[in-house]
């Protein structure tokens, strides 16, 4: 029996049993569609998460915080209240820290050591302001995360201007994109309860509150708004940046003594590296020095690892569905052999070999798997497009309303995913038909022809 004759036999037998084939292939359709859609959903979520993070974080930056001497171990971190005003965003990332108890401060000497490392382009100090910081304009007020920086222009830290300029000097302040939107009039519910005025160029007040043994006290400092950052979709939208000189004056008042960065250190360093490929190597060196490091790369590695695990779990769920469908194919082929025993005997009597019979029934089982796989791929493509159209539009609307950014697609289906499902369902069908086919080839022609 030639290959073409074999294919014709398979086609005619499948065509002859349309009802049974359709019912059997439905299980394969559901299984293959489940695999494709679940994996595409995980892929879409992964793509959305990584795209949103890389849009809001610099892949060439390392945030360095005070550490503790000795070796290092891993821990989660990032995004806490004390880091909300960190330049370059505030997105969560992985923190690697040392394990001993001796605190290592971020002093000027440490800044010089890090600056001397290979691939390091710049190191900038940041000083977070402890205590409650309230921005006040006329009758409006709102909480801000206040950070002092030692750069003359915030663009050196990867920040971009939405309005005005990013140059900082004593007495000037740059606000995050959403700061003014969150200012309100306390105990007032009129139409102008929230601030609608553009603060660029306006004189504002910062009220810093601290608690001490003497009770609650407040310091008021006046600033001129020289710039507003472009919207980033992270904590920097709610931050305010001032010069290091002004920050030192405020911190000195909060602590009750003059700041000395050579002994007290800074809150954090922002380290810029020449290339994103070198970020993890530089971070490892800084970690070995005993300091905590936060990098976008480490966070992305953890995100990708998490989604890879989800793909295995969801793929396993779809595979179980296909396994049930495989049992259905095996049952269908077993019943077909019982019904076609005489046909098998006749084929053997006419010269068909055991290999021909084996190939015939395995081919029919593979055909059922192929039909189910094609149907499943078409279903998954249709549902994927529908989910992207409906769900993507909804998520985009919600993201816009909340002032964040998000990709409009929640289903990411690379071309190889349906092809994989198609191949997998066909192979699974072939394997399901193997045992019934072996049973068919073992039938003796004389006995098969006498079968009733």
Secondary structure as GFF3:
##gff-version 3
##sequence-region A 1 452
A	DSSP	alpha_helix	3	16	.	.	.	ID=ss1
A	DSSP	alpha_helix	18	56	.	.	.	ID=ss2
A	DSSP	beta_strand	61	65	.	.	.	ID=ss3
A	DSSP	beta_strand	67	68	.	.	.	ID=ss4
A	DSSP	beta_strand	72	77	.	.	.	ID=ss5
A	DSSP	three_ten_helix	81	83	.	.	.	ID=ss6
A	DSSP	beta_strand	93	98	.	.	.	ID=ss7
A	DSSP	beta_strand	103	104	.	.	.	ID=ss8
A	DSSP	alpha_helix	108	115	.	.	.	ID=ss9
A	DSSP	beta_strand	120	128	.	.	.	ID=ss10
A	DSSP	beta_strand	132	137	.	.	.	ID=ss11
A	DSSP	beta_strand	140	143	.	.	.	ID=ss12
A	DSSP	beta_strand	145	149	.	.	.	ID=ss13
A	DSSP	three_ten_helix	154	157	.	.	.	ID=ss14
A	DSSP	beta_strand	161	164	.	.	.	ID=ss15
A	DSSP	beta_strand	172	175	.	.	.	ID=ss16
A	DSSP	three_ten_helix	180	182	.	.	.	ID=ss17
A	DSSP	beta_strand	203	212	.	.	.	ID=ss18
A	DSSP	beta_strand	215	229	.	.	.	ID=ss19
A	DSSP	three_ten_helix	235	238	.	.	.	ID=ss20
A	DSSP	beta_strand	239	243	.	.	.	ID=ss21
A	DSSP	alpha_helix	244	255	.	.	.	ID=ss22
A	DSSP	alpha_helix	261	264	.	.	.	ID=ss23
A	DSSP	beta_strand	268	273	.	.	.	ID=ss24
A	DSSP	three_ten_helix	276	278	.	.	.	ID=ss25
A	DSSP	alpha_helix	279	288	.	.	.	ID=ss26
A	DSSP	beta_strand	292	295	.	.	.	ID=ss27
A	DSSP	alpha_helix	296	339	.	.	.	ID=ss28
A	DSSP	alpha_helix	341	349	.	.	.	ID=ss29
A	DSSP	alpha_helix	354	402	.	.	.	ID=ss30
A	DSSP	alpha_helix	415	432	.	.	.	ID=ss31
A	DSSP	alpha_helix	434	441	.	.	.	ID=ss32
A	DSSP	alpha_helix	445	450	.	.	.	ID=ss33
###
